[in-house]
Amino acid sequence: MRKIQFPGALVALALGSLSVSAGARETPSEDVRYLDLDLRTDAGVKSLDNRIEKAVRKVCGGVSGGGYFEWMFYNDCKAATLASVTPVRNAVIERAREQQGLAGDIALSVVAKLPTK
């Protein structure tokens, strides 16, 4: 009887640890600060766009030695993440231009939009 209980307990422990590790996994995100930028100018907007692109690459991860599917996953993540942050970016720029100065907030958040399989 003891041999039956031990493997059952081991399986329960393994399943419990799998669910905890899967639940602890968070979606990557990165704050893009722009308080120091003058978003009324093309140079300020270009700097913001560069920071957003860098954050998108960071949250989606890189493809180092990966195959075709890893490359496609990375590109899908980049496209979806950039699409999700573009409306926020546009609103920040519009607000800065309407207020004739600083946008008010200090950062926008870039959150990875991971493709589902």
Secondary structure, DSSP 8 states (H G I E B T S, - for coil): -HHHHHHHHHHHHHHHHHHHHHHH----EEEEE-TTS-TTSHHHHHHHHHHHHHHHHHHH---SS--HHHHHHHHHHHHHHHHHHHHHHHHHHHHHHHTTS--S-SEEEEE------
